[in-house]
Amino acid sequence: METPRMQTTEAHRDATTVPKTDADLAVEEQQSRTPHSQSSLPRSTGDTTLHKDESTDEDEQVLDPENDEQDAAADVDGRQGGDGRIGAGDGEKSDRSKRPDDDSRDGSHGGSITSWTSNEAPPLELNYEALKHVARYYLPGNHGECTEIETLERGSYHEIRILWFEDDWSCVGRFTWRKEENLSVLESEIANTTYVREHTTIPVPQTYYVNLDPTHPVGAPFVLMEHMEGHHLYKMWKALKTEYRISVLSQIAEVLAQLARLNGSLQNLTIPEHEPGRGPYDSLQDYARSFLREDTGRCDEVMALYPKVEEHPISFLNQQTGNSTLEAPYRLLHGDFDAQNMLFTWDSPDQTPKLSGIIDWDNSYTGPLYWLCEYPVFIRDIDHEEHLYEENKILRKRFVRMLADKFPAGSEDRRDIQECFRQKNRALNGFREIFTRIRWGQVRIELIAVGKYLEDLVQGGEAAYGGRPDYEPDSELGSDDGEGDDDQ
């Protein structure tokens, strides 16, 4: 994968013909000192951190210290629901004529900032005049003045605004409120989405303007990007009939098939050099070992378990020499490829939903095909949804077949896709969830999760996924080419 550079659009207008406010002059002075589009970017990187507190989905489960074991198990399984992050837009483009004038609007269409607790930083105080100046003179097209700034959700690192213009055009502003955020994550996200836009047909948001300087007159580091239309899939899924769910899964399979064709080194350059997982690494074994070093910063109680942990995934990988699903070439992974980051337009109950955007690429990185080819979380079984077991199994079967069908019959690529699902196992899936994607906030919960992982492996537990106690691998992968009767 060649090295993409940050692609921002500066639609510079002749500002000398317009009266300058103090905010205008401050912005122009800052712009002359801060070249916001000159960063040289890594080939394909992303932050593997999974920020569990960045949710606005009211159905989200939250880690509860009073119920550690249950919550840790749910969290490791990845069944925590959508985290509600909004990277490219709110996913549901607002109709300005229908928006109320007060602050009673819900989180999906604007209104007040999501409530915060006393130990969080207060909401950002942004200089809207400076922001409107940037929007007026540095965005593409001729949309006139920015007439309204609408506040949306607040996540672990960002506050979101929608900027509306005279011609009813809009864009999204994402403002960093935690100054310690690793800004290379943003550079990586822009580099990867730019690369995806240029080399695939996957709809991803275009970045219009970037300023990473926390002292900028606007009041925070920020990005202005495309406002993508569509609804978050997690808000639609339960309302879709089976026929439409299959169509949605086919479109998701197409996204994975295109990502499978983007190759790069095993690395994640958004991670600081002193932390595990950065790379580049020669093998998945080296990548896994980096998370088990003594200088990882984890607590002593957890590190005492490292020797036992290493026995399982490393020994498993050592037996996989020549397994192309775990070796180079490594593929571009979204990193948080779940329903909250998939946007679909659905104009009528009589029409099939259409994929309109894949957002929030700030977790993207390069990794093995094995981790790219994964069942979407929303078609995996979970014990309190037994009524969905049968349909989920049908959908998983169709999903694997549709993904395999994106590659020629009899090809190595097609075989590798199928092998990814045949080979799913607890050693690799659990290691990825516990060590590479989660930054644990509480030692007690981390100990429970790591201990449960070890217990499963020592007792011979082979369940690649949690969610239901009687998990068994699907049996639809028996044929060499994924052919068979459709289950509907």
C-alpha positions in Angstrom: 0.0 0.0 0.0 1.6 3.2 -1.1 2.0 6.1 1.4 -1.0 8.5 1.0 -0.6 12.0 2.2 -3.2 14.1 4.1 -5.7 15.3 1.6 -7.5 18.4 2.7 -9.3 20.9 0.6 -8.5 24.6 1.0 -11.1 26.6 -1.0 -9.3 29.9 -0.4 -11.4 32.9 -1.3 -10.2 36.4 -1.8 -10.7 37.6 1.8 -9.5 41.1 1.1 -12.9 42.1 -0.3 -14.7 41.2 2.9 -14.6 43.2 6.2 -12.3 41.5 8.7 -13.4 40.9 12.3 -10.9 40.3 15.1 -11.8 36.6 14.8 -11.0 36.7 11.1 -7.6 38.2 11.7 -6.8 35.8 14.5 -7.7 32.8 12.3 -5.7 34.1 9.4 -2.7 34.7 11.6 -2.9 31.2 13.0 -3.3 29.7 9.6 -0.1 31.4 8.5 1.7 29.7 11.3 0.0 26.3 11.2 0.4 24.3 7.9 -2.5 21.9 8.4 -2.1 19.8 5.3 1.6 19.0 5.1 1.8 15.9 7.2 3.6 12.9 5.7 1.5 9.9 6.7 2.2 6.1 7.3 1.1 3.6 4.8 -1.8 2.1 6.7 -2.3 2.6 10.3 -4.9 3.2 13.0 -5.5 3.1 16.8 -6.6 -0.3 18.1 -7.8 1.3 21.3 -11.5 0.6 21.9 -12.9 3.4 23.9 -15.7 1.8 25.8 -17.0 5.0 27.3 -17.7 6.7 24.0 -21.3 5.6 23.8 -24.5 7.5 23.2 -26.6 4.4 22.5 -29.1 4.2 25.4 -29.1 0.4 25.1 -25.4 0.2 25.7 -24.2 -1.9 28.6 -21.7 -0.2 30.8 -19.0 -1.9 33.0 -20.4 -1.9 36.5 -17.9 -2.5 39.4 -20.7 -4.1 41.3 -21.1 -6.8 38.7 -17.6 -7.1 37.4 -17.6 -10.7 36.2 -20.7 -10.5 34.1 -19.8 -7.2 32.6 -16.2 -8.2 31.8 -17.4 -11.3 30.0 -19.9 -9.2 28.0 -17.3 -6.6 27.2 -14.7 -9.1 26.0 -17.2 -10.8 23.7 -17.7 -7.5 22.0 -21.5 -7.6 22.6 -21.5 -4.1 24.2 -23.7 -2.7 21.5 -23.0 0.4 19.3 -20.7 2.9 20.9 -22.6 5.7 19.2 -19.4 7.5 18.1 -20.0 9.9 15.2 -16.9 10.3 13.0 -18.3 11.6 9.8 -21.7 12.8 10.7 -24.7 12.0 12.8 -25.7 9.3 10.3 -29.2 10.8 10.1 -29.0 14.0 8.1 -31.3 16.5 9.8 -34.2 18.1 8.0 -33.8 21.7 9.0 -37.4 22.5 8.4 -38.4 19.9 10.9 -36.0 20.7 13.7 -37.5 22.3 16.8 -36.1 25.6 17.9 -35.5 24.7 21.6 -32.9 22.4 23.1 -35.2 19.4 23.6 -33.9 17.6 20.5 -32.6 14.1 21.0 -29.0 13.1 20.5 -29.4 11.7 17.0 -30.6 15.0 15.6 -28.9 17.6 17.6 -29.8 19.5 20.7 -28.0 19.6 24.0 -24.7 18.0 24.6 -25.0 14.6 26.2 -24.8 15.0 30.0 -21.4 14.6 31.6 -20.3 13.5 35.0 -18.4 15.6 37.5 -15.1 13.9 36.8 -15.2 14.8 33.1 -14.0 17.9 31.5 -16.7 20.5 30.9 -18.1 21.1 27.3 -15.8 22.9 25.0 -16.3 26.7 24.7 -15.8 27.2 21.0 -15.3 30.5 19.2 -18.2 30.2 16.7 -17.2 33.4 14.9 -13.7 32.0 14.2 -15.3 28.7 13.2 -17.7 30.4 10.8 -14.8 32.3 9.2 -12.9 29.0 8.5 -16.1 27.5 7.2 -16.8 30.4 4.9 -13.3 30.8 3.4 -11.7 27.3 3.6 -14.3 24.8 2.5 -14.9 23.6 -1.1 -17.8 25.1 -3.1 -19.7 28.3 -2.8 -22.2 27.6 0.0 -22.4 31.1 1.4 -22.2 32.0 5.0 -22.4 29.4 7.8 -25.8 30.3 9.3 -26.2 27.7 12.1 -24.0 25.4 14.2 -25.9 22.5 15.7 -24.5 20.5 18.6 -24.7 16.8 18.6 -23.2 14.0 20.8 -20.1 14.1 22.9 -17.7 11.1 23.0 -14.6 10.1 24.8 -12.4 12.4 22.7 -14.7 14.5 20.6 -17.6 16.9 20.4 -19.6 16.9 17.2 -21.2 19.9 15.5 -23.1 20.2 12.2 -22.5 23.4 10.3 -25.3 24.6 8.1 -24.9 27.1 5.3 -27.1 29.5 3.3 -27.8 27.0 0.5 -28.8 24.3 3.1 -25.5 22.4 2.5 -23.9 21.0 5.6 -20.7 19.5 6.9 -19.6 18.0 10.2 -17.2 19.4 12.7 -15.4 17.1 15.1 -13.6 18.9 17.9 -11.1 17.3 20.3 -11.8 18.0 23.9 -9.1 15.8 25.4 -5.9 17.6 24.6 -3.8 14.4 25.4 -5.4 12.6 22.5 -2.9 11.1 20.1 -3.3 13.3 17.1 -1.5 10.8 14.9 -4.8 8.8 15.1 -6.5 11.6 13.2 -3.7 11.7 10.6 -4.0 7.9 10.2 -7.8 8.1 9.8 -7.4 10.7 7.1 -4.7 8.8 5.3 -6.7 5.6 5.4 -10.0 7.1 4.3 -8.2 8.9 1.5 -6.6 5.7 0.4 -9.9 3.8 0.5 -11.6 6.6 -1.5 -9.0 6.4 -4.2 -8.7 2.6 -4.4 -12.2 1.3 -3.7 -15.9 2.1 -4.2 -16.5 2.0 -0.4 -18.3 5.3 0.6 -16.2 7.0 3.2 -16.3 10.6 4.4 -14.1 13.2 2.7 -12.0 15.4 4.9 -12.3 19.1 4.0 -10.2 20.9 6.6 -7.8 19.9 9.4 -6.3 21.9 12.2 -4.5 20.0 15.0 -3.4 23.0 17.0 -5.1 23.2 20.4 -4.3 26.9 20.6 -6.2 27.7 17.4 -8.7 30.6 17.8 -11.6 28.2 17.3 -10.8 26.7 20.7 -9.8 23.1 20.0 -8.1 20.9 17.4 -10.8 20.1 14.8 -11.7 18.6 11.5 -14.4 19.6 9.1 -15.6 16.7 7.0 -18.4 15.4 4.8 -21.8 15.0 6.3 -22.9 11.6 5.0 -26.5 10.8 4.7 -28.1 7.6 6.1 -29.2 5.9 9.3 -26.9 3.9 11.6 -27.5 0.3 10.9 -28.0 -0.5 14.6 -31.0 1.7 14.6 -32.6 0.0 11.6 -31.6 -3.7 12.0 -34.5 -4.9 14.1 -37.0 -3.3 11.7 -35.6 -5.1 8.6 -37.2 -8.2 7.3 -35.0 -11.2 6.5 -34.8 -10.4 2.8 -33.5 -6.9 3.5 -31.1 -8.2 6.1 -29.5 -10.5 3.5 -29.2 -7.6 1.1 -27.5 -5.5 3.8 -25.1 -8.3 4.6 -24.3 -8.6 0.9 -23.3 -4.9 0.8 -21.2 -5.4 4.0 -19.5 -8.4 2.4 -18.6 -6.3 -0.6 -16.8 -3.8 1.7 -14.8 -6.6 3.3 -13.9 -8.0 -0.1 -12.6 -4.7 -1.2 -10.6 -4.2 2.0 -9.1 -7.7 1.5 -7.5 -6.4 -1.7 -5.6 -3.5 0.1 -2.3 -4.9 1.4 0.3 -3.5 3.8 2.8 -4.2 6.5 1.7 -5.5 9.9 1.7 -2.3 11.8 -0.2 0.4 13.7 1.9 3.6 13.6 -0.7 5.6 15.5 0.5 3.9 18.7 3.5 5.6 20.4 6.8 3.9 19.9 7.1 2.8 23.6 3.7 1.0 23.5 2.9 -2.5 22.2 1.3 -3.1 18.9 3.0 -0.3 16.9 5.2 -2.3 14.6 6.0 -3.0 11.8 6.2 -6.7 12.8 7.5 -9.6 10.8 4.8 -12.0 12.1 1.7 -12.2 14.1 3.7 -14.0 16.8 5.9 -10.9 17.2 2.8 -8.7 17.2 1.2 -10.8 20.0 4.4 -10.9 22.1 4.6 -7.1 22.0 1.5 -7.0 24.2 3.1 -9.4 26.8 6.3 -7.5 27.5 7.1 -6.4 31.0 7.0 -2.7 30.0 3.4 -2.7 28.8 2.3 -0.6 31.8 -0.3 -3.1 33.0 -0.6 -3.9 36.7 1.6 -6.5 38.4 -1.3 -8.8 39.0 -2.1 -9.0 35.3 1.5 -9.2 34.2 2.0 -12.2 36.5 -0.4 -14.1 34.2 1.6 -13.3 31.1 3.7 -16.5 31.0 0.5 -18.6 31.1 -1.2 -16.4 28.5 1.7 -16.6 26.1 1.6 -20.4 26.1 -1.7 -20.5 24.2 -1.8 -17.9 21.4 1.9 -18.1 20.6 2.0 -21.9 20.6 -1.0 -21.9 18.4 0.5 -19.5 16.0 3.8 -21.5 15.9 1.8 -24.4 14.6 0.3 -22.3 11.8 3.4 -21.9 9.6 2.2 -21.5 6.0 -1.4 -20.5 7.0 -2.1 -17.7 4.6 -5.0 -16.3 6.7 -2.5 -15.4 9.4 0.5 -14.3 7.4 1.4 -11.6 4.9 0.1 -9.9 2.9 -1.7 -8.1 5.7 -5.0 -6.3 5.0 -6.5 -3.0 5.9 -8.9 -3.4 8.8 -11.5 -0.9 9.9 -10.9 -1.7 13.5 -14.5 -1.1 14.7 -16.5 -2.6 11.9 -19.9 -2.7 13.6 -23.4 -1.4 13.0 -22.8 2.0 14.7 -20.3 2.8 12.0 -22.4 1.6 9.0 -24.8 4.1 7.4 -27.7 3.0 5.1 -30.3 5.0 3.4 -33.8 3.5 3.6 -36.3 5.7 1.9 -39.3 3.3 2.1 -40.2 0.1 3.8 -40.8 -1.3 0.2 -37.2 -0.5 -0.8 -33.9 -2.3 0.0 -31.6 -0.3 2.2 -28.5 1.0 0.4 -25.1 1.5 2.0 -24.3 5.2 2.1 -21.2 5.4 4.4 -18.6 3.6 6.5 -17.5 6.1 9.1 -15.1 6.4 12.1 -11.8 4.9 10.7 -9.8 6.1 13.6 -9.2 2.5 14.7 -8.0 1.3 11.3 -4.8 -0.7 11.0 -3.2 -3.5 9.0 -3.7 -7.0 10.2 -4.2 -10.6 9.1 -7.0 -11.7 6.8 -8.2 -13.9 9.7 -9.2 -10.7 11.6 -10.7 -9.0 8.6 -13.1 -11.8 7.8 -15.4 -11.8 10.7 -19.1 -12.3 11.4 -20.8 -9.0 12.1 -21.6 -8.8 15.8 -25.3 -8.4 15.1 -25.6 -11.8 13.6 -23.8 -13.6 16.4 -25.8 -15.4 19.0 -26.3 -14.0 22.5 -28.0 -16.0 25.3 -30.9 -13.6 25.9 -31.9 -13.6 22.3 -32.6 -17.3 21.8 -35.5 -16.5 19.4 -32.8 -15.2 16.9 -30.6 -18.3 16.9 -32.1 -19.9 13.9 -32.2 -16.8 11.7 -28.7 -15.8 12.8 -27.4 -19.1 11.7 -29.1 -18.7 8.3 -27.7 -15.2 8.0 -24.1 -16.3 8.9 -24.3 -19.0 6.3 -25.4 -16.5 3.6 -22.8 -14.0 4.7 -19.9 -16.4 4.3 -21.2 -17.5 1.0 -21.8 -13.9 -0.3 -18.3 -12.9 0.8 -16.7 -15.9 -0.8 -18.7 -15.2 -4.0 -16.8 -11.9 -4.4 -13.8 -14.0 -5.5 -13.4 -16.5 -8.4 -14.5 -20.1 -7.8 -11.6 -22.3 -7.1 -9.2 -19.4 -6.4 -6.8 -19.2 -3.4 -8.5 -16.0 -2.3 -11.9 -17.7 -2.1 -10.4 -20.6 -0.2 -8.7 -18.2 2.2 -11.9 -16.4 2.9 -13.7 -19.6 3.8 -10.8 -20.8 5.9 -10.9 -17.7 8.0 -14.4 -18.8 9.3 -13.5 -22.4 9.6 -10.5 -21.6 11.7 -12.1 -19.3 14.2 -10.8 -20.1 17.7 -10.8 -18.8 21.2 -7.0 -18.4 21.5 -6.8 -15.7 18.8 -10.2 -14.1 19.1 -9.9 -13.8 22.9 -6.4 -12.4 22.7 -7.4 -9.8 20.3 -10.3 -8.6 22.3 -8.6 -8.6 25.7 -5.1 -7.4 24.8 -5.1 -5.4 21.6 -8.5 -3.6 21.5 -9.3 -2.6 25.1 -7.7 -0.2 27.5 -9.0 -1.4 30.8 -10.0 1.3 33.3 -10.2 -0.9 36.3 -7.6 -3.5 37.4 -10.3 -5.8 38.9 -12.2 -6.1 35.7 -9.0 -6.7 33.7 -8.0 -9.5 36.0 -11.4 -11.1 35.7 -11.3 -10.9 31.9 -7.7 -12.3 31.6 -8.5 -15.0 34.1 -11.6 -16.0 32.3 -9.6 -16.2 29.0 -7.0 -18.4 30.6 -9.7 -20.6 32.2 -11.4 -21.2 28.9 -8.2 -22.2 27.2 -6.9 -24.4 30.0 -10.2 -26.2 30.2 -10.2 -26.8 26.5 -12.9 -24.3 25.7 -12.9 -23.9 21.9 -15.8 -21.4 21.6 -14.5 -18.7 19.3 -17.3 -16.5 20.4 -19.0 -15.9 23.7 -22.6 -14.8 24.0 -24.2 -18.2 24.6 -23.1 -21.0 26.9 -23.9 -23.8 24.4 -21.9 -22.2 21.5 -21.0 -24.6 18.7 -19.3 -23.7 15.4 -21.6 -23.4 12.4 -21.7 -26.4 10.2 -22.3 -24.7 6.9 -18.6 -24.6 5.9 -18.2 -28.2 4.8 -18.0 -27.7 1.1 -14.8 -26.6 -0.5 -16.4 -23.8 -2.5 -19.2 -22.7 -0.3 -21.9 -24.0 -2.5 -25.1 -25.5 -1.3 -28.8 -24.9 -1.0 -29.9 -21.5 0.3 -31.5 -21.5 3.7 -34.3 -19.0 3.8 
